[in-house]
Amino acid sequence: MTSVHLQSFPAAHPPAIPQVPQLGLPWALAEAQTFHLQGVGRLARAERAAAKQCAQQDAPAYLAAESARLAAVCSQLAGEAQQWWQALVTNDEGTVCEAVNTAFSDNPAAGCAVGVDGSVLSVVMRQQDLDSLPTQTAGLTPSGRPTLKNLTKRDRLLWWLTAMGSNVVATLKEGFATAPGITAIDLAVLTRLPGTQRLGFVAYGRWTRQAIEGTPWRNAEDALRFLDIGQDVACSVTTTASGNLSSTIKPLDTTRVTGLQELLDHAQDEPDAGEPSLADLDISLGASSRPDGGNPVVDPYRIKSFAEWRQETCSAPPPMPSAPPADPTALVPGQTLVLPEEAWDGLHIAFGFAGADADLTLFLTRDDGRVAGDEDFVFYNQPSAADGAARLLGKRPEGPHTVERATVHLSALPEQIRRVAIAVNMDVDRGLTCGSLTSAALHMTCMTGATWTFQPPTDPSIRAMVVAELYRHTVDGRPAWKLRAIGQGWADGLDGLARAYGVDVD
């Protein structure tokens, strides 16, 4: 409560646009063959040969079209990013307030940017109520035994004032870090007043970037310096002639600052009044806020399927549907099977789960079980590898579960890629383990509708797990791909998993 001002906040910088996924002809050919072979029987040799010939003709045009479209998307994103950055550094009000409020959204004392005037930002902060603080503190008896001691009114008030100062300074530091064109912040602090439980302003003032960035912040007591380094600072907690803190908190006169009384008049005192209110800023913007359940973020580099491209360019009817798929094949740990050739041109992977968040990752390895380079590690910051042959497709809620999808074109993988490890990892910083997952299941489907499922163990001792593995093999003298269910992992999470496959995690 009294040390958040000791944090440092990274300075804003121009947005970095992710690179366009690299696509290759083997990937495009696999996509085209998957499309053209749908509905063609395995024994219809002439039809299959004709379908493959059509795929070879279409694949270069499909590859060129998707590469050009993605390059155009990248160019558009770069232009939009430049416009946004220019608006931020020139203090466009909407851009600055949105950026600052996003930065404030996880603060323990909720802050809200409400306007920009030139290079001055206005912020309202919701401080924890004094009545919510404990009235006792840990202590020792004369004989050294632990006990609870009652806090005096002034000690409790000093605690509350230090916490307020700490949050004020942290809010100012984060505001300046987020908005590089802002030179000063007008900040006013709201809280519920003791006794009446009515909202009131208990501190306000103006603090310059120079004052905040030029002041050393070394310990909790430094938080009280916010009273001395600001301009026209007013605070409900005052110092008496004898040097002691006042024992009561009274609302400040809002007529001294234009707009404060109007803001207070329109504030709802009850958080359940049916309208957004300043009284529940700490709920709507604080660390306890929950996702609003809105639409998931769309991947700007989503690759159009061959079917989408063909329909747009050729207006061709969709292929005939294949026969209804057989029942899924459930696998047990250690079980292996040979994948049909139809799975080589497109194996769709879906990892569904509930209970906690997890991330799907892929490792494309050589015979020694290690990646040739970090570019063969597919994860949320690098969602594509091998010119598109292995790709994450994103994560989204589906009913009561979350599902993250991926696709692997085995026939498009370079010859040196001998294995593909399909893994999941938990958020180590939050202390989550695979035991936090419920209803976890891996589903793999190929173009014929054949599906394989595996429910990995939810082991509370591990934080990253290889769920399954695809690997090259030889069956009856012919090349093949096999699938193995595994369900084993590492206690130290993604770092340990990545190191085991030769990824540099430094």
PyMOL commands that set and color helices and strands:
alter all, ss='L'
color gray80, all
select helices_A, chain A and resi 4-6+25-36+45-89+93-104+130-132+153-178+209-213+220-229+254-256+260-265+278-284+306-314+341-343+374-376+386-388+410-412+428-430+434-436+494-500
alter helices_A, ss='H'
color red, helices_A
select strands_A, chain A and resi 111-117+120-126+136-140+146-150+184-192+199-208+231-235+329-331+336-338+347-354+359-365+377-378+384-385+390-398+401-408+419-425+438-445+451-454+464-475+478-490
alter strands_A, ss='S'
color yellow, strands_A
deselect
rebuild
show_as cartoon
